Amino acid sequence: MKSKKGLLVKNLVGLILSVAIVFVLLVLLFNLFAPSFDKDDKTAESYFKTLNRAIKTADSEGEGDFFMMDDGDSKLEFYLVYFGSVVSFKEDRNFIRSKQGDKVICVCYWRGIGEGVCSYCEDLKLPVKCDKDIKVVKAGERIKIKKSKDGEYYEFTKI
């Protein structure tokens, strides 16, 4: 009787593991072929992480650099946009921020039609002062980020 019960338990454990493995494989295959992956959004997220690293470098009294590649695709353009306390504005494109605050900066992208998508935004500790009163930095333009000498604002300078 014990051998039959042991055999039944082994078969049941094997069946449960098999079902779990098949379920995980199905989820992975669905995510691989599902249209939920957005390359443009992931690229913007990556640029946003790079921006945060540059700002952290500036916060530690260093000088951060920020650059977004211009891949030459005219249907997709990336921008670094400083909103400040303004909710939206129009320059080359129409931009609307996705975060509340008084010192908001966003990494945005534009797909060739409609408004720019500004999903990756942060309310900075300090306001931003830019050379020549720039509010939008396009892909392909490198900027230098540092704190002012008095620590009152960030200085963004095109290189």
Salt bridges, closest charged atoms under 4 A:
ASP38 OD2 - ARG111 NH2 2.61
ASP40 OD2 - ARG111 NE 3.03
GLU45 OE1 - LYS42 NZ 3.57
ASP59 OD2 - LYS125 NZ 3.55
GLU61 OE2 - LYS147 NZ 4.00
GLU77 OE1 - ARG93 NH2 3.11
ASP92 OD2 - LYS138 NZ 2.45
GLU141 OE1 - LYS158 NZ 3.41
GLU155 OE1 - LYS146 NZ 3.91
